[in-house]
């Protein structure tokens, strides 16, 4: 890899298991210098607003590419991959494979695929502390699933690997971890 860090992109729908997969992967490569960038930390303070196609309810549109502060994300990302501070930089988020400028810099592109029903249940379990069941399910059914079909799902065709987010195996995580260990040397 020419004395540069190995750069991994992990994308997938909301609730597909991206963060869980990153955590498991980090455990396997814990002896290396690893930095994970969570694109959720780069949402703009003011997100674009959208109207749901059927209910006509207005939502902050977290799942649209315009919701990401792409300039700051790229600045931080480019700094980290050029700094030589890390052996591996992992960037994870809904739209990681959507953005061509990010894709071109990835040595390994992973998409975590998961059925919509399971992703909805995971969102409910994750967000129920801050929102009601009605709020979570309405937002998902009104807009999240449409944005997923529009922006996130098509990006999987840019992936080198597509993993089953419903039941990705420890074998897959181990194989990717071993590849990263080898590629970082």
HUUR-V323050 format. One record per residue. RES is the residue in one letter. SS is DSSP state (a for helix, b for strand, c for the rest). NEAR is the number of other ideal C-beta (glycine too) atoms within 12 Angstrom. Layout:
RES_SS_NEAR, RES_SS_NEAR
//
This chain:
X_c_20, X_c_9, X_c_10, X_c_20, X_c_35, X_b_34, X_b_36, X_b_47, X_b_44, X_b_49, X_b_47, X_b_45, X_c_42, X_c_39, X_c_34, X_c_42, X_c_35, X_a_41, X_a_28, X_a_25, X_a_36, X_a_40, X_a_20, X_a_27, X_a_38, X_a_29, X_a_18, X_a_26, X_c_34, X_c_16, X_c_15, X_c_26, X_c_21, X_b_30, X_b_28, X_b_32, X_b_37, X_b_23, X_a_40, X_a_25, X_a_18, X_a_30, X_b_26, X_c_23, X_c_11, X_c_11, X_c_22, X_c_21, X_b_17, X_b_25, X_b_16, X_c_22, X_c_16, X_c_12, X_c_16, X_c_11, X_c_18, X_b_16, X_b_27, X_b_23, X_c_29, X_c_32, X_c_39, X_c_27, X_a_32, X_a_22, X_a_30, X_b_35, X_c_21, X_a_26, X_a_14, X_a_18, X_a_31, X_a_25, X_a_16, X_a_23, X_a_40, X_a_22, X_a_18, X_a_27, X_a_31, X_a_18, X_a_16, X_c_18, X_c_16, X_c_28, X_c_31, X_b_42, X_b_41, X_b_45, X_b_46, X_b_40, X_c_42, X_c_42, X_c_44, X_c_49, X_c_42, X_c_36, X_c_31, X_a_18, X_a_22, X_a_35, X_a_28, X_c_17, X_c_28, X_c_34, X_c_28, X_b_35, X_b_34, X_b_43, X_b_40, X_b_46, X_b_33, X_c_33, X_c_22, X_a_26, X_a_17, X_a_24, X_a_35, X_a_27, X_a_22, X_a_29, X_a_33, X_a_27, X_a_15, X_a_21, X_a_24, X_c_16, X_c_11, X_c_11, X_c_17, X_c_13, X_a_19, X_a_15, X_a_20, X_a_26, X_a_23, X_a_23, X_a_31, X_a_34, X_a_26, X_a_25, X_a_34, X_a_38, X_a_29, X_a_26, X_a_34, X_a_34, X_a_17, X_a_22, X_a_31, X_a_40, X_a_33, X_a_19, X_a_36, X_a_33, X_a_16, X_a_26, X_c_27, X_c_21, X_b_27, X_b_24, X_b_35, X_b_22, X_c_31, X_c_22, X_c_18, X_c_30, X_c_15, X_a_16, X_a_15, X_a_24, X_a_29, X_a_18, X_a_20, X_a_35, X_a_31, X_a_17, X_a_25, X_a_35, X_a_21, X_a_18, X_a_22, X_c_29, X_c_16
//
